Amino acid sequence: MSCFLLLSLSLLYLYFGSISFELISSIVNFSHEPWYFLGFFFIIVVLLFKVGSAPLHFWLCDVYEGSILPVTMLFASAPKIIVFGVLLKICFFLLWDLSYLWSTLVGISAVISIIVGSVSAIYQKRIKRLFAYSTIVHTGFILLAFLACSLESVKALVFYVIIYSCLTVVLFALLLNISTVLLVQPKYLINLSGIGSKNLIFSIVFTLIILSIAGIPPLAGFFSKFFILLSLVGAKFYVTSLIVVFFSSIACFYYIRLVKIMFFVKNSKNYLWITNKKVQSTEFIISFFTFVVISFFLHPNLLINFSIVTSLTLF
């Protein structure tokens, strides 16, 4: 994919003499030139690969599984913010005249991502592979904002990225906390069995984060998905909205199954429990981002207004 990115940038530089987005947009409208379209088409494909959207998602699960937890936590949050920002800038700033083309391309990738991630995660027994397919589903939700192609969808996209990044950091910080305390990394879902009876506070926080990622109301994750669906309905994509809601309901199964394993499954061979009273650095991360997520109940307009201002500053 790096070769495709290099090829696309070479095509743009060959035709325009620059790869500055501002300079290209200020020259003249080249939207009907073949090199213009081909160059940005390759860039969009590369960015879809970078965020792990289907059908370019096959590498994501292996990277999640093979990386250590701190690297996975960083990889699952920070780069996606940058990539989605670049993709948003390209589509809504440079290729607005070709919105009927890129919105269809990105929209198809979004729907496929939600379907593939929701169905494939049901059969996963490894924790990080489960969250990898969950990431594919959330990537699909974010890409649906490009299908709606409106200012409301941009606001919903920014809001979703903020909530998703916070939830991802908390989720992997919780897993990292287990590894730090016990010097053992939980690999399988069954390794989390019975934690609800051994460390209630940890289990409650983990459950809140999981249910928020699943989109259970009235948690913050529900509102992020709700705003995306609202922008879709506003753009009259009714069938797509029904498909997304159906497969999101399927995705709730493996999240609720994880909660069930923690509280209602007993495993005498389970070696994971948290009794260490020493404060770990990951606990500060968990506390901070959990406060950010929970504070949405207290001051929802603060985060919504921040998303609106951020989306407006992109243009």
N, C-alpha and C positions, 0 to 999 in steps of 0.2 A: 504493500500500500504506500510505502514511502516513495516508490518509483512512480506510482500514479500521481502523487502529490507533486513530485518534482516535474513530471511531464506537464501537469496542468499549469503550474507556475511558469514553466518555460513557454508554453503556448501564449499565456497572457503577456509575458514580457516580450515575446517575439512580435506580437501584434501591436501592443500599446507602448512598448518601451519602458514600462514601469509595472510594478506589482502593488502600487499604493492604491487602496480602494478609493480614497478620496479623489486622487488624481484621475483614475479611470472613470469615475462617475461624473467628474466635472468636464471631461473633454466633450463628449457628445453621446447620444444614446446609440450604443452598438448592440442592442439586445437581439437584433436579427442577424448579426454576423455569426457564421459557423464557429470561428475560433473562440469568440466570446462565450457562446453557449457551451462548447465542448470543454473549454478550460474550467469553467465554473461547475460543469457537470461532474468532472473528475474530482474537484475539490469537495463537492457535496458527498460523493460516494466515499471518499476517504474519511470525512468527518463522521459519517454514519458508521463506518467501520470503527473509528476511534471510540465512539460512545457505546459500541457493542449492540447495535440494533440488528434485528433479524432482516435478511438471512445472512448477515455478516457477523454473527455472534459466536461462532464456534470456538474461537480462541479465548473468550472471556472466562468460561468455566474452568479451563485448565490453568489460566493465570491466577484466578482466585484460589484454586486448590493448591497450587504450587508455591504461592507466596506466603511469607510469614505475615502474621496478623497486622503489625504496624504498617507494612507496605501495602497490604490489602486495604486497610482503612484509608490511607492516603490516596491510593489509586482509585478507590470507589467514590471519592468526594471531590477533591480539588480539581483534577483534570477535567471532569465533566462540566464544571461551572465554566471553565475557559472555552471548551469545545462548543458548548451550547451557545455561549456568547458570540463566538466567531460565526457559527452557523446562522444565528439570528441576524447578525450584521450583514452577512452575504445575501440571505434570502430577502430580507425586508428592506435592505438599503440599496443593493446593487442589482438584484434580479426581480424587482417588483413587477416589471413589465412581463416577465415570464412566470408569474405566480401560478398560472394554470398548469404549468409543467412541473415545477419543483414541488408544489403543494401536493400534487398527485403522487409523485415519487416518494416523498417523505411520508405522506399519509398511508400509502400501501405498506411501507416499512414499519410504520407505527402499529398498524393493525396486526401484521404478522408477528411483530415482537410480543404483543400482548397475548396472542393465541399460543405461540410457541413457549413463552415463559410460563404461562399459567398451566399449561398441560404438562410440560416436561418436569416442572418442579414437584409435581405430585409423587413421582417415582424416586425422588432423591432421598438418600439416607445420610449423606454427608452434609454437615452444617454449611460449609462455605460454598459448596455447589448449589445448595438450596438458595442461599442468598445471592448467588450469581444469577440464577434464573429470575429471582425476584428483581434484581437490578435491570434485567432485560425488560421485564414488565413495566417498570417505572420509566425506563427509557422510552418505551412505546407511548406511555401517557404524555411525556413531555413533548414528543414529536407530534402528537395530535394537535398541539397548539399551532404548528405550521400548517396542518391541514385546514384548520378554521381560518387562518390567514386574516386576522383582524387585530385591532388594538386591544380588545378584551382578551384575546388569546395570548397576546404578548404579556399582559399583566398576569394572567394565570400561569404562564410559563415561568416567569420570574419568581412568583410566589411558590410554585411547585419545586423549583430548584433549591430555594432557600430551605423549605421544610424538609425535602428529601436529603439534602446535605447534612443538616443537623441530626436527623434520625439515623443516617448511616454512620456518622461519627459516634453517636451514643451506642449504637448496636455493636460495632466492632470494639469500642472501648469496654463494653461489658464482657465480651469474649476475651479481650486482652487482660482484663482484671482477673479472670479465672486463671489464665496462663501465668500471670505474674505471681499470684498467691500460691498456686499449687505446683508451678513449674511443669505443668502438663497442659497441652493444648487440646481442647475438646474437638474431636473430629466427626463424631457421629451424633445423630439426634438423640440416641438412647443414652449418651453420656450425660445429658441434661436431666435425666429422669430423677425424680424425687428431690430436686433442689428446692421446690416450694416448701417442703417440710424442714429443710436444713438452714435456709437463709431466706426468710420471708421478704425482707426489704429488697434484696437483690432480685428476687422472683417477681415482685410487684412492679419494679422499674422495668425489668425485661419484658413483662407482659404488656405494660403500657406502650412501650416502644414497638413491640410486635403488632399490637392491635392498631396502633397509629399507622404503621407501614401498610397494614392490610386495608386501611381506609374505613375503620369502624367509627361511626359517629359517637360522641361529639369531639373526637380527638382531631388534632391538627391535620393528620394525613387525610382525613375524610374531606376537609374543606379544600385541600389542594386538588384532589381528584374532582370534587364537585365543581370547582371553578373551570377546570378543563372541559368537563362535560357540558357545563353551561355555555361555554363559548362554542362548542360543537353544535349544540341545539340552536344557538343564535345564528349560526351559519347554515342551518337547515340540513345538517348531516344526521338525520334521524336514524337511519339504518345502522350507520357506523356507531352511533351512541348506544343503540340496543346491543350490538355485538360486544362492545367494550364492557358494558354493564354485566352481560352474561358471563364473560370470561373473568371478569373481576370477582364475581361471586364464586367461581371455581377456585380462583387464587386464594380466597379467604380460607379454603379448606386446610391447606398446608400450614398456614399461620396458626389457625386454631388448633391444629394437631400438635404443633410445637408447644403451645400453652398446656394442652392436655398431658403431654409427656412430662412437663415440669411438675405438675400438680397431682396428677392422678395415676401415673405409672410408677410402680415400685420395682426397683432393680437391686438385688442384693449385691451384685458385682460392680455396681456403680462406684467409682473412686472419686467422683467430683463432689466436693462440698467446700463451703467457704466459711471458715471459722477464725481466720487470721484477723486480729484486731488492729494490726498495724496499718496506718493510712497509706494507700498507694497513690502515685501520681495520677493514675487512670481514674481514680475516684473523683478528683477535681474536674476532669473532663466530663465524666458522667453527670456530675451534679450541675455543671454549668449548662450543658446542652439540654438536659432534662428540664431545667428551669426555663430555658428559652422556649421549649415545646409547650410546657404547661402554662407559661405566661400568656400564651395565645388565648386562653380562656379569659384571662383577666383584662387584657388590652388587645383585642383582635384587630382593632382599627390601626394600631401602631404598625404591625407587620404588613397589613394590607396597603396602607399608605406608603410604606417604604418600598413595596413592590411596584406601586404605581409610579413613584418618582424615579425608581431605577429603570423601569421600562421606558419612560419618557426621555431619560438622559442618554439612552442608547442611540437615539436619533437626533 
